[in-house]
């Protein structure tokens, strides 16, 4: 299978070099950038102002932020001369006619934020704190792409480009939390024949790792604690698809010598900052790393994993927190690829290695609960992977915490190497970036490309750059936003003509 994927990628790469974008595509892209740059930023600012985080306390249909966001999209669409259909969780903005259609797949919901970590409100587009950057929740994921797609369509309309296919912009309102409503929508709605998702990376994404989760629970430990220092609290993280920036530990009966050993071990962790606060003999340790999208753990510094390692200056016992710190240190470690989790680690030549990241550690009703996020490539059956996780965990808990439990959810990787628009998209990318050897890539994230026919991802993140979506410092540069506008315009012209 891998050889076929690689061969097909090479064949498509050859087609890229043979067919540069058409003059009309390039002219329309240039027009879009020169005419609508300011409007794209203004539209993005309006979208960012809506807090479209899923709120479990407020039903989607009555959430004023989601209602307001969709109302803005409708007004924007009609003002630009497009038709607009609101089907609840899915809105469609369309231009042109024809049985053949080109879809642009995006989402309007965003991930939660810790507002205290932002220089300005995350729901106000910050254009001044860091010159050249447009900072705000959704700037890169996925409101910036929506704004660029809207004005790419507007430029095509202005220039009266003769199209053979209708263009439809899909904005789904629960991509970050629940794919069920979109799956239900697609049972009664026929999607376009060709689709691009603008919710990932360039050049073109033709494969996505399978998502997975391990949920581990440590029950309370009965009995009187042993004398001496006791690790009684260990928590961290914010949500499941974010590399945790913060983690905390509370040690009772601590000593300055113990604190010094923890600090010395923590000082070896690149990118980490530790603070130590005392209340009598109670020591509170705060670990601060760097948040990132959990599909790209290499872009972040995992505070939960690093704090567990810093605490490993002694063997902790007598509490759920102690057992959890032991588990994280012994089965997860500070690596990214399940190197210590029994025989689970593996990699694929095209899709890369499986990543394993602890993301949320919190107190739950039945004990201390840890969520571990997985992104797995092709190359190993899901059932075998599950068995390997179970084997390593059961061996660990037999000697340490017999009451501990683990639940595993493991999904399959996704590949679409044969989408017919791939050569066209690579042509456009190569022309605008000067990268002549552009080839399809795989990512760790999962996009709605999986649900649409002939769908692949095209931006908005550049290869080699840190993807800031899901982080506590999300932004897109003005330069990249304008480049995306030009490339999306040219790509839509090529695909719809």
Order of alpha helices (4+ residues) and beta strands (2+ residues): alpha-alpha-alpha-beta-beta-beta-beta-alpha-beta-alpha-beta-beta-beta-beta-beta-beta-beta-alpha-beta-beta-beta-alpha-alpha-beta-beta-beta-beta-alpha-beta-beta-alpha-beta-beta-beta-beta-alpha
